[in-house]
Amino acid sequence: MTMREHDLQVLRALTAAREKHEELGELLDFYYDLFQVQFEAKARLPEPEVRDEVAARWRLDGGIPQLTFDQLGIAPAELSGIVAEITRVLQRHNPGWQIEQDTQSAEEQVELAREVFETWDTLTTPRSEKSEERGSPWVAHPAALAVGFGLAPYLQRAAEAILPSLDLTLWVQGYCPICGGRPNFSLFEPERGARQLLCSRCNGMWTFSRVGCPFCKSREKQSYYPSEDGVYRLYICPDCHRYLKTMDLREVARKVFPTVERLVTIGMDLAAQQEGYGD
C-alpha cells in the first residue's frame, strides 16, 4: 500500500526542519529514517476492528482506553520484520549499540511488545544524558527500544481508525483515549485556545482542560516558561514534577505537524530534565 499523504507531509516537514535546525541534524536524520520505516509499515497493516458505539461510549464514560494489546492482532513474523528494519536504523545511527535481536524468536518479540505496551510511558520523548544516567528502561534495553518503535505503526494505525468514531467530549482523562499513553506535547487551538494533548505512543490527540496537570490532575496553578517568540511554553507541575511542552497555534500562521514540533523542541526537554522534571 502507498504511504498516507499526511505521513509524506510529515517527512517533508522533517526535511524542512533539518534545514532550519542544523544543530539538530543527527536527531532529525534519525527520526526521518525511523518515521519512514514506521509509516511504510503502517501502510501495510490491516485496519483494526472498531468497537460498536455502545461499547466505545461505555469505555469513554469509564475512563478506559479503547485499545487492548490483543486487539492489535500482531502477527509474529510481521512484527519481526518491522523490528529488523528498525534495528538497522538504530544501529546505523548508534554504531556502538548492541541489539541482540537474533537471539529473540518472533514469538518472544510479540511478548516483549506486550510488555512494552503495558509499561511504556513516553518512549518518544528525547532524553538528555542526565536522564539516561538515571536509567530509562528502554535506554538500558535496546532490544525493547527496537520492539517499542516497531509497535508504534500498529498503535498509530489503530488511532487513525478509531479516533474519528469517538465522541471525545466524554473523555476527561489526561491519558490517551485510544491506547492509554501519556502526552508529551500539546497544542493551544487557534480558534478558542483549547488545549489538545498529543499521545506519546499512538500520536492520537484529544482535548483536555487548560487548567490542571494531565499527569496527576493537580488543580494547582501550573508554572510555565515561554519561548522568546511566544510560540512555545514549557509547563511544569509542582506536585508530580512532570513537564509538558506546548505550542500556541494562535501565534503561528504556518501548517504545523505536532510530531515534528515535538522533536525540534528538544531543548525544552533537556532544560526540564536538568532541573529534575520528567521521569
N, C-alpha and C positions, 0 to 999 in steps of 0.2 A: 504493500500500500504506500501511497505518497504521504510524505510528512505534511502535517496540517499547516495551513498558511500562517496561523498565529505563531507556530513554532519556528517557521522560517523567518518571520519578522523578529523573533527573539534573537536568533542567531545573527541577523543583520544588525540589530541593536547592540549586541555584544561586540561586533566588529567596530561599530562606530565608537563605542565606549573605549575600546582598546586604543583607538587613535587619539581620543581625548585625554585618557588617563594612562600615559606611558609608564608612570610609576607602578601601575597595577598590571603591567604586561603579563608577567608569569601567571598571576592568579586568573586573569581573564582568558588567557590562552588555554589554561587547564579546563576552565568551565566551558569554553567553547567546544572543546573536544568531548568533554563529558556530556554536555547537553545534546550534542549531535548524536552520540550513541543512544542516549535515553530517548530522544524524540523519534529516532528511526525505529527503535524497539517498540515504542508506544504505538506507532502506526501499524505495527504487525499484530498487535494484541486484539482479541475479540472484545466487543463491548460487554461489560459485566451486567448482570441482572439488576434491574432497578426494582426496589421494593414497591408494593402497591401503596396507594395513597394512605390507607388506614394505618398500615404498619409503619410507614415513614413518619406520619404525624405522631403516632404513639412514641416513637423513639425521640422525636424532636421535643415533645412535651416532657419526656422523662430525662432529658439531657444525655441521651445515649447516642453515640455516633452511629451513622448508618452502616458503616462498613465493618465486616469481620475479616480476619485473615483468610478463612476458608472460602469466603465469597469471592476472593480474588481468582480462585481457580488456577493456581500456578502449576504449570507442567514442569517437572524437574529438568528435563532436557532443555526446555525453552529458557528457564531462568539461568541454567548453567552456561548457555551460550551468551546471554547478555552479560553475565558476570565475567566471563572470559574476555569479552571486548572491553569492559570497564577496567579490568585488571591491567590490560595492556596500556590503557590511558594512564592509570595511576603509576605504573612503573616507568612509563615514558617521561612523565613529569616529576617523578620522585625516584630516580635510579637507585637510591640506597635502600628503598623499602624491600622487604622480603615478604611477599604474599604467597603463602603456601596453598594455593588453590588446588594444585594437582593432588593433594592428599585428601581432599574432600570429594565424596561422591555427590552426584546431583541431588540425591535424596537428602543428604546431610546439609546441602546448601539451602534446600527448602526449609528444613527445620531451623537453620540459623536465621533465615529470613523471617520465620515466625517469631523467633526470639527478638530480633531487631524490631519487628512490627509492634511487639508488646512493650518494648522498653525505650525505643528511640524517641528523643525529645526534639533537639534542634540540630540534627546532623548537618544541615546545610548552612549553619551559622559559621562564618570564618572564625578560626581560632588564632589567638595570639600565642607566642612562645610560652607566656606565663600560664595560660590555661592548659597547654599541653603538659607543662611540668606538673600541674595539679592532677593530671591523669584523666583525660577523656577516655571512656571505654573504647570508643571507635578509633582513636589515635593509637591506643595500646594494642588493638587487634585489627590490623589492616584487612584481614580476610573478611571480618564483619563489616568494615567500611565498604569494601567492594560489593558485598551482598546487599548492604543497605542502599547503595547507589543503584544496584540492579533492581531493587524493589520499587524504586521511585516511578518507573514507567507504568507499573501496574496501578499504583496509587493515583497517579495523575490521570490515567485513563478512566479510572473509576470516578474521580471527582468531576471530570468533564461530562460524564454520562449522567451522574446522579444529581449534581447541584441544580441544573435547570428545572428539575421536577419538584424541588423542595420549597415549602413556604418558610423562608428563613426568618420571618417575623416571629416565629415561635421559638427561635433559638436564642438564648440569652447567655450562653456559656462563653468562657474565654478560650476554650479549646475547639478544635475543628469539628463541625457537624458531620463531616464525611468520615475521617479516619481517626479523630481524637488527637491529632498532633497539636503542638503548641505553636503559637505565632512567633515569627522572628522578624516581621516587618509589618508596617501598617500604613494606610493612606487616609488623608482627610479628603473627602469627596469635594469636587469643585463647586457643586451647587449649594449644598447645605452644610458642608464641613463635617458630615457624619464620618465616623471612624470605621474603616474597613480593615480587618485583620487578614494577614496572609499566612497560611499554614506552612510550616517548615517542612512538611512531609509530602503533601499532595498538591500544594500550591492553590488549594481552594481558598475562596475569600468569603467573608461574612461580616455583617455589621455588628459592632459592639459599642456599648456606651462610651462616650467621650470621658466620662468620669469614672475613676477606679482602675485598679490594676487587673488585667486579664489573667494574670497568673495566680494571684492569691485573693482576688476580689476585694482587696482593701479599698475602702471608700475615702481614705485619706488623700489629700491633695498630692498629686504626683509632681515631682520636680522635673523640669526639662531644660535642656541646653540647646538653643537654636544654632543653626549654621549662620555664617555671616550674611548669606543672601536670603535667609528666612525660609528656604525651601525644605530643609530637613530639621528634625528635632530628635534629640535623644532623651527619652523619658526613663526615669529611674524610680523604683519603688523603695521607699524607706523601710517597709515591713519585710518583704521577701528578698530584697536585694537582687531582683531581676531587672532587666532593662528592655526597652523596645524602641527600635528605630522607626521614625515616622516621616513620611513625605507629605507635604501640604500641596495638593494639586491646585489649590487656589492661587499659588504663587508661580505656576508654570503654564505655558501655552502649548508645549510640545506633547507628542504622544508618549506615554510612559509605560514601560514594561516592568512591573514590580520585581520580577525575578532578576532583572539586570540591576535595578536600583539597589536591591539587597546586597549585591556584590560590590558596587562602586562606593558604597558607604562603609566599607570595612574599617576605615579609620575610626568610626564611631564604636564599632565592636571592640577594637583594641583599646580605645580610651576607657570604655566602660569596664572591660575586663581588668585593666591595670589598676582600677580603683576598687576592685573586688566584687563587681556586679556580674551576674551571669550564673554559671554553674557553681 
